């Protein structure tokens, strides 16, 4: 599979140019191979039409929130649509870029361990139940099976407890200090100082 990033080499929109540069920079930094397809080059009309027809997100910008046609950058894995800049940026922020780009299968273990951690925080316990249809003649083998299942449950609980203690971080909101300056950089500097003081 080939990752394709559709870009415009002659865009007059500065936000589109910045978005294109950021996408390519992130892909380069993560050593993800891609083909950049410039839809403004001669002979790329069919590529441009394909991008416009298959893109479900328009990639609206501040200056053009509802564009007539999808704006670059648009990302595809072969002919399968991945998303626009906003979806790419979100996937990068939450560290699911490979899944977003359809380069790796979705990791379902992270979801299940998070659900287990949530259950433990809420005080719920996982109980392993023996099958209800076990006959009396199978009681001894049923007890052995129960014991094995109980051991597995204990191992799972100890593993998730260890994972919970190592990965849980607390977010403490920092109140913004009052500032006489209205500039964003001065407010950011004040916020950093307040965070460093705590």
Secondary structure, DSSP 8 states (H G I E B T S, - for coil): --EEEEE-TT---HHHHHHHHHHHHHHHHTT---EEEETTSTT-HHHHHHHHHH-S-----SS-TT-SS--S-EEEETTEEEEEHHHHHHHHHTT-HHHHTTSS---HHHHHHHHHHHHHHTT--------TT--GGGHHHHHHHHHHHHHHHHHHHHHHHHHHHHH------------S---HHHHHHHHHHHHHH-
